Amino acid sequence: MQVTLVHVRVRPESVDAFIAATRANHEASVCEAGNRRFDVLQAPDDPARFILYEAYASAADAAAHKETAHYLAWRTAVADMMAEPRRGEPMNGLFPA
C-alpha cells in the first residue's frame, strides 16, 4: 500500500475555505478504485495545520489520483490559501495489508 502524509499549513483566514475545498476532494477521492483511505486531520492546537492521510493500493493508483479532475480542481482552489508549501511524506503501508 502506498501512503502519503501531506502536511499542510494554511493562512488562518483561509481555514474554512480550505476545509470546504478539501471536503470536495475527499468525497471524490474515496470513490477512486485504488483508494484505501483519505483522511483529513486538523491539529487541535493549531486550526490552520492539517495532515491529509492518503492511502492507495499501489504507487500507480496514488499517481493516478494526481491526474483526476477533483484533485486538479482542489490543487488550484487551495494554492493561494497556503501559508507555506505543502509537503508530502511518502510511506509504505504495512498493516492492514
DOKE-498557 format. One record per residue: residue number from 0; x, y, z of N, C-alpha, C, O, CB in turn. Coordinates in pm, 1 decimal, m for minus. Glycine has a CB too. Example, Ala and Ser with C-alpha at 12.3 -4.5 7.8 and 13.67 -1.06 7.14 Angstrom:
2
<0 <1319.0 m569.0 780.0> <1230.0 m450.0 780.0> <1320.0 m330.0 780.0> <1423.6 m331.9 846.5> <1130.8 m447.3 904.6>>
<1 <1285.0 m225.0 708.0> <1367.0 m106.0 714.0> <1290.0 3.0 787.0> <1340.9 113.8 803.9> <1408.4 m59.8 572.5>>
This chain:
97
<0 <84.9 m117.5 0.0> <0.0 0.0 0.0> <89.2 123.4 0.0> <189.0 129.1 71.9> <m96.4 0.0 122.1>>
<1 <52.9 220.7 m80.1> <125.6 347.6 m89.2> <51.4 452.0 m6.1> <m64.6 482.9 m33.3> <140.1 394.4 m238.4>>
<2 <118.1 505.3 93.8> <57.3 605.5 182.3> <137.1 734.1 170.8> <260.0 731.7 164.6> <52.7 555.7 330.9>>
<3 <66.8 845.8 168.0> <132.2 975.8 172.2> <68.7 1057.3 283.2> <m53.6 1069.7 290.7> <121.6 1049.3 35.5>>
<4 <153.9 1113.3 370.3> <109.7 1209.2 470.5> <139.5 1346.9 413.0> <255.6 1383.9 395.6> <181.1 1186.7 610.6>>
<5 <35.0 1422.0 383.7> <52.1 1554.6 324.8> <37.7 1656.7 436.7> <m69.9 1672.6 494.2> <m51.9 1580.9 209.4>>
<6 <145.8 1724.9 466.6> <147.6 1826.3 572.4> <111.2 1961.1 509.9> <174.1 2005.9 414.0> <288.4 1832.8 643.5>>
<7 <8.9 2024.1 566.1> <m44.0 2148.4 509.7> <m57.1 2252.5 620.0> <m106.9 2223.4 728.8> <m181.0 2124.5 440.6>>
<8 <m12.4 2372.5 591.0> <m37.6 2486.9 678.9> <m100.1 2595.3 592.0> <m40.9 2640.2 493.8> <95.4 2538.0 749.9>>
<9 <m221.1 2636.5 629.9> <m290.1 2739.2 553.0> <m290.6 2870.7 630.7> <m267.2 2873.2 751.5> <m434.3 2695.0 519.9>>
<10 <m317.3 2977.2 560.5> <m330.9 3106.9 626.8> <m455.0 3101.8 716.8> <m557.1 3046.0 676.7> <m341.7 3224.2 521.7>>
<11 <m447.9 3157.9 835.6> <m560.9 3148.9 929.4> <m693.9 3194.5 870.2> <m798.3 3137.3 901.5> <m531.3 3230.8 1051.8>>
<12 <m691.3 3294.9 786.7> <m816.5 3344.9 728.3> <m871.8 3250.9 620.3> <m983.1 3271.0 571.6> <m794.2 3484.1 668.9>>
<13 <m795.0 3149.3 583.5> <m836.9 3056.8 477.5> <m882.6 2920.8 529.9> <m914.9 2832.3 450.7> <m723.6 3036.8 380.4>>
<14 <m885.7 2903.0 660.5> <m915.9 2771.7 717.4> <m1050.5 2719.2 668.0> <m1057.5 2605.8 620.6> <m915.6 2779.0 870.2>>
<15 <m1156.1 2797.3 677.4> <m1289.0 2748.8 638.6> <m1295.3 2716.7 489.8> <m1353.3 2615.3 451.2> <m1396.0 2852.5 674.1>>
<16 <m1237.1 2800.6 406.5> <m1236.6 2775.2 262.3> <m1153.8 2651.3 229.1> <m1190.6 2573.9 140.8> <m1181.8 2897.1 186.4>>
<17 <m1043.0 2632.5 299.1> <m960.4 2513.8 277.3> <m1038.7 2387.6 313.3> <m1036.4 2289.4 239.1> <m830.2 2521.9 360.2>>
<18 <m1106.9 2390.5 425.5> <m1185.3 2274.5 467.0> <m1292.6 2242.2 363.1> <m1312.5 2125.5 329.3> <m1249.9 2299.4 604.5>>
<19 <m1360.9 2342.9 312.8> <m1465.5 2320.0 212.6> <m1408.2 2260.4 84.7> <m1464.4 2165.3 30.4> <m1538.1 2450.7 180.9>>
<20 <m1298.0 2314.6 36.4> <m1235.9 2263.0 m86.2> <m1184.1 2121.4 m64.3> <m1193.7 2036.7 m153.0> <m1120.8 2355.3 m132.0>>
<21 <m1129.7 2096.4 53.0> <m1073.0 1965.5 82.3> <m1182.3 1861.3 101.4> <m1162.6 1744.2 68.9> <m985.0 1972.6 206.4>>
<22 <m1296.6 1902.4 153.5> <m1410.1 1809.6 166.7> <m1450.3 1757.1 28.8> <m1472.3 1637.1 12.5> <m1531.3 1879.5 235.7>>
<23 <m1460.1 1845.7 m70.1> <m1498.0 1803.4 m206.0> <m1394.2 1706.5 m262.7> <m1430.4 1607.3 m325.9> <m1512.9 1926.5 m299.6>>
<24 <m1266.8 1734.2 m240.9> <m1160.6 1644.8 m288.4> <m1168.5 1509.6 m216.4> <m1155.4 1404.8 m279.7> <m1021.0 1709.4 m266.6>>
<25 <m1189.3 1511.9 m87.7> <m1202.6 1388.9 m9.2> <m1317.9 1303.1 m61.4> <m1301.1 1183.6 m85.8> <m1224.6 1422.2 139.6>>
<26 <m1434.2 1364.6 m78.3> <m1553.2 1289.8 m118.8> <m1534.3 1220.5 m253.1> <m1582.9 1109.1 m272.5> <m1673.2 1382.5 m125.4>>
<27 <m1464.3 1284.8 m345.8> <m1437.9 1222.2 m475.3> <m1324.1 1120.5 m465.7> <m1328.5 1016.4 m531.3> <m1404.2 1328.9 m579.8>>
<28 <m1223.1 1149.9 m385.0> <m1106.3 1061.9 m374.9> <m1142.0 925.7 m317.9> <m1088.3 824.6 m363.2> <m999.4 1126.5 m288.9>>
<29 <m1231.3 920.3 m219.8> <m1265.9 792.0 m159.5> <m1343.6 702.6 m256.3> <m1362.2 584.0 m229.0> <m1347.2 814.3 m32.8>>
<30 <m1388.3 757.3 m367.2> <m1458.3 679.1 m469.6> <m1362.8 622.6 m575.3> <m1404.8 542.5 m658.7> <m1564.1 765.4 m537.3>>
<31 <m1236.2 662.4 m573.3> <m1139.3 610.8 m669.5> <m1116.2 461.8 m642.7> <m1111.5 418.0 m527.8> <m1005.2 690.0 m661.5>>
<32 <m1102.0 385.5 m750.8> <m1087.9 239.7 m739.3> <m969.9 199.2 m650.7> <m982.1 104.7 m572.7> <m1071.2 178.2 m877.6>>
<33 <m857.2 267.5 m660.7> <m738.9 230.0 m584.7> <m729.2 291.9 m447.0> <m633.3 265.3 m374.5> <m619.3 265.8 m660.7>>
<34 <m825.4 373.4 m409.2> <m817.8 441.4 m279.8> <m853.2 345.5 m166.4> <m950.5 270.5 m174.0> <m911.7 563.5 m277.4>>
<35 <m772.4 349.9 m62.2> <m799.1 270.2 58.0> <m841.1 357.3 176.0> <m922.8 315.2 258.0> <m675.8 189.0 95.4>>
<36 <m785.8 478.6 185.3> <m824.4 576.4 288.4> <m788.0 714.8 237.9> <m692.7 732.7 162.0> <m754.1 546.6 426.1>>
<37 <m865.5 811.0 281.5> <m833.2 950.4 253.2> <m887.0 1030.0 371.2> <m1000.8 1076.9 369.4> <m894.7 999.9 114.6>>
<38 <m804.4 1044.6 472.9> <m845.2 1111.9 596.5> <m793.4 1254.8 596.5> <m682.4 1282.2 550.9> <m793.4 1035.6 721.0>>
<39 <m874.5 1344.3 647.7> <m835.8 1484.6 661.1> <m830.5 1513.4 810.6> <m931.3 1502.9 880.4> <m936.7 1582.0 585.7>>
<40 <m712.0 1549.8 859.0> <m688.7 1571.2 1001.3> <m652.7 1716.9 1026.3> <m577.5 1776.8 949.4> <m577.2 1478.2 1053.4>>
<41 <m706.3 1774.0 1133.8> <m677.1 1912.3 1171.6> <m616.2 1912.0 1311.4> <m666.9 1845.3 1401.6> <m806.1 2001.3 1166.7>>
<42 <m508.4 1986.0 1328.9> <m440.9 1992.4 1458.4> <m531.8 2059.1 1561.7> <m586.9 2165.8 1534.6> <m306.9 2069.2 1446.5>>
<43 <m548.4 1998.8 1678.6> <m635.7 2058.3 1779.5> <m580.7 2187.6 1838.1> <m656.9 2271.0 1886.9> <m659.4 1959.9 1890.0>>
<44 <m448.6 2204.7 1833.8> <m388.0 2324.3 1892.5> <m355.4 2432.1 1789.2> <m309.6 2540.6 1824.9> <m262.2 2286.2 1966.3>>
<45 <m378.8 2402.7 1662.2> <m349.3 2498.2 1554.4> <m444.0 2469.6 1438.1> <m412.1 2387.4 1352.2> <m198.6 2488.5 1508.2>>
<46 <m559.8 2535.5 1433.6> <m660.4 2504.0 1331.7> <m615.4 2529.6 1188.0> <m685.5 2491.3 1094.3> <m783.4 2583.3 1358.3>>
<47 <m501.3 2592.7 1168.8> <m450.6 2618.5 1033.8> <m353.5 2509.3 987.3> <m296.3 2518.9 878.7> <m381.3 2754.8 1029.2>>
<48 <m335.4 2405.9 1069.4> <m242.6 2297.0 1034.7> <m321.2 2168.2 1013.3> <m403.1 2128.6 1096.1> <m135.0 2277.3 1146.1>>
<49 <m294.1 2104.2 900.2> <m365.8 1983.6 859.4> <m267.1 1875.9 816.2> <m153.9 1904.0 776.9> <m464.6 2014.9 745.1>>
<50 <m313.6 1752.7 824.9> <m245.5 1640.1 761.3> <m351.4 1565.8 681.1> <m458.3 1532.7 732.4> <m174.5 1545.4 867.4>>
<51 <m320.1 1540.2 555.4> <m404.4 1454.8 472.3> <m337.5 1317.7 470.4> <m221.1 1305.4 432.0> <m423.0 1513.8 325.5>>
<52 <m410.6 1215.8 511.5> <m360.5 1078.8 512.0> <m421.7 1010.8 391.0> <m541.1 980.9 388.8> <m395.8 1002.5 646.4>>
<53 <m339.3 986.7 290.9> <m386.4 930.7 164.5> <m326.4 792.1 146.1> <m204.3 778.3 137.9> <m349.5 1023.2 44.9>>
<54 <m409.8 690.0 139.6> <m362.3 553.2 120.9> <m421.5 496.7 m7.8> <m542.8 498.9 m28.8> <m399.8 464.0 242.6>>
<55 <m333.3 446.4 m92.8> <m372.8 387.4 m220.7> <m316.4 246.5 m229.6> <m214.1 216.0 m168.4> <m323.9 474.1 m340.4>>
<56 <m382.7 161.6 m305.1> <m341.4 22.0 m318.4> <m201.5 10.1 m377.1> <m128.5 m83.7 m345.0> <m440.4 m54.2 m405.1>>
<57 <m163.7 104.3 m462.6> <m31.9 97.8 m526.9> <18.1 238.2 m557.0> <m57.2 335.3 m550.5> <m37.9 13.9 m656.9>>
<58 <145.6 247.1 m589.7> <203.8 375.3 m629.9> <136.2 426.0 m757.0> <117.7 546.6 m773.5> <356.4 361.7 m651.6>>
<59 <99.4 335.0 m846.6> <30.4 375.3 m970.0> <m105.6 436.2 m938.2> <m145.3 534.1 m1001.4> <13.4 254.7 m1064.9>>
<60 <m177.7 380.1 m841.1> <m306.9 437.0 m801.0> <m289.0 574.6 m739.1> <m369.6 664.5 m763.3> <m378.4 344.1 m702.0>>
<61 <m183.9 592.0 m659.4> <m155.7 723.8 m599.8> <m122.1 824.9 m708.0> <m166.2 939.6 m701.7> <m39.8 714.5 m498.3>>
<62 <m44.3 783.5 m807.1> <m10.2 873.9 m918.1> <m134.2 907.7 m999.9> <m150.5 1021.8 m1043.1> <97.4 810.6 m1008.9>>
<63 <m221.7 810.0 m1021.6> <m344.5 834.9 m1097.8> <m432.9 936.5 m1026.3> <m500.4 1016.3 m1091.3> <m422.0 703.8 m1119.9>>
<64 <m433.3 934.2 m894.1> <m510.7 1032.7 m816.1> <m472.4 1174.4 m855.3> <m558.8 1261.6 m865.0> <m488.4 1012.3 m664.5>>
<65 <m344.9 1198.0 m877.8> <m298.1 1333.5 m909.1> <m334.1 1378.0 m1050.6> <m305.4 1491.5 m1088.8> <m148.5 1341.3 m890.9>>
<66 <m396.0 1290.5 m1128.0> <m442.0 1324.2 m1262.6> <m593.0 1343.4 m1268.2> <m646.9 1377.6 m1373.5> <m400.3 1216.1 m1360.6>>
<67 <m662.2 1321.7 m1156.4> <m808.1 1331.5 m1156.8> <m853.6 1477.0 m1159.9> <m782.4 1567.0 m1115.3> <m866.6 1261.0 m1034.3>>
<68 <m972.4 1498.0 m1213.0> <m1028.3 1633.4 m1219.4> <m1047.6 1691.6 m1079.7> <m1023.3 1810.4 m1058.5> <m1162.0 1632.6 m1294.8>>
<69 <m1091.1 1609.4 m984.5> <m1115.9 1663.4 m850.0> <m986.0 1703.5 m780.7> <m983.3 1804.4 m710.2> <m1190.5 1560.6 m764.3>>
<70 <m878.2 1627.0 m799.1> <m750.9 1667.0 m740.0> <m699.4 1795.2 m804.4> <m655.2 1886.1 m734.1> <m647.2 1554.9 m754.9>>
<71 <m704.7 1803.4 m936.8> <m655.5 1922.7 m1006.4> <m736.2 2045.9 m966.2> <m680.2 2154.4 m950.7> <m661.9 1902.5 m1159.2>>
<72 <m867.8 2029.7 m949.2> <m952.0 2141.8 m904.1> <m914.6 2182.4 m761.9> <m907.0 2301.4 m731.4> <m1102.3 2103.8 m911.1>>
<73 <m891.0 2083.3 m673.9> <m851.8 2113.8 m536.1> <m718.8 2187.7 m533.7> <m705.0 2289.1 m465.2> <m842.5 1985.0 m452.5>>
<74 <m620.7 2137.1 m608.4> <m487.3 2198.0 m610.7> <m495.4 2345.4 m651.4> <m429.3 2430.6 m592.1> <m394.6 2121.1 m707.5>>
<75 <m576.2 2374.0 m752.0> <m593.5 2512.7 m796.9> <m666.1 2595.2 m691.0> <m627.0 2708.2 m661.5> <m671.2 2517.2 m930.1>>
<76 <m771.4 2538.3 m634.5> <m852.9 2611.9 m537.0> <m774.9 2650.3 m412.5> <m795.9 2758.7 m358.0> <m972.8 2529.6 m497.2>>
<77 <m684.6 2563.1 m365.9> <m616.2 2589.5 m238.8> <m479.3 2656.0 m254.4> <m416.3 2691.7 m154.9> <m599.8 2461.1 m163.5>>
<78 <m433.9 2672.4 m376.1> <m297.8 2723.8 m398.9> <m272.0 2855.1 m324.7> <m167.6 2870.4 m261.3> <m274.2 2744.2 m548.2>>
<79 <m363.9 2947.9 m331.8> <m343.5 3078.3 m268.0> <m374.1 3078.3 m118.5> <m354.8 3179.7 m51.4> <m429.0 3181.5 m335.8>>
<80 <m421.2 2966.3 m66.3> <m453.5 2957.1 76.1> <m332.9 2914.8 159.9> <m335.5 2926.5 282.4> <m567.6 2859.0 97.2>>
<81 <m228.8 2866.3 95.5> <m115.8 2809.1 167.3> <m32.4 2915.6 239.2> <1.0 3019.2 181.7> <m28.1 2731.6 71.3>>
<82 <0.1 2888.3 364.9> <92.3 2973.9 439.8> <236.2 2936.4 407.3> <328.1 3016.8 423.3> <66.6 2962.5 591.9>>
<83 <254.0 2812.6 361.2> <384.6 2760.4 319.4> <355.0 2645.0 223.5> <243.6 2592.7 223.0> <473.8 2713.0 444.2>>
<84 <451.8 2605.2 143.6> <425.7 2494.1 51.0> <387.7 2366.4 126.3> <447.9 2333.5 228.5> <549.3 2468.1 m37.2>>
<85 <288.0 2295.5 75.3> <252.1 2168.3 137.6> <364.2 2068.2 112.0> <439.3 2079.2 15.0> <115.8 2114.8 82.6>>
<86 <373.4 1970.3 202.0> <483.2 1874.0 194.1> <427.5 1733.9 204.7> <362.0 1699.1 302.9> <588.2 1899.3 304.8>>
<87 <454.0 1652.8 101.9> <412.2 1513.9 102.3> <522.4 1425.4 156.4> <638.3 1437.2 116.5> <372.5 1469.3 m37.4>>
<88 <485.8 1336.3 247.9> <580.4 1242.6 308.0> <536.7 1101.1 270.1> <441.0 1048.9 327.3> <587.7 1260.2 464.5>>
<89 <605.5 1038.7 174.5> <565.6 903.8 132.1> <599.8 799.0 237.9> <703.8 805.3 303.4> <633.6 867.6 m0.5>>
<90 <510.1 703.9 252.2> <526.5 596.0 349.5> <483.1 465.3 282.9> <401.9 466.2 190.3> <443.5 623.5 480.6>>
<91 <537.0 354.2 330.2> <489.9 222.5 288.8> <392.0 173.6 393.2> <426.2 163.6 511.1> <608.0 121.8 270.5>>
<92 <269.6 142.7 350.7> <169.6 91.2 442.7> <190.3 m57.3 465.7> <190.1 m135.8 370.9> <28.8 117.6 389.6>>
<93 <208.2 m96.2 590.4> <230.6 m237.0 623.4> <104.1 m306.9 669.8> <71.7 m415.6 621.8> <336.3 m248.8 729.9>>
<94 <31.7 m244.5 764.1> <m89.6 m302.5 819.5> <m197.0 m196.0 822.4> <m168.3 m84.1 864.8> <m65.2 m360.5 961.0>>
<95 <m318.6 m224.0 780.0> <m360.5 m351.4 725.5> <m298.9 m375.3 587.5> <m260.3 m281.4 518.0> <m512.5 m357.6 717.6>>
<96 <m290.8 m500.6 550.3> <m229.4 m536.9 421.6> <m320.9 m498.7 307.3> <m287.1 m521.1 191.1> <m197.9 m687.6 416.0>>
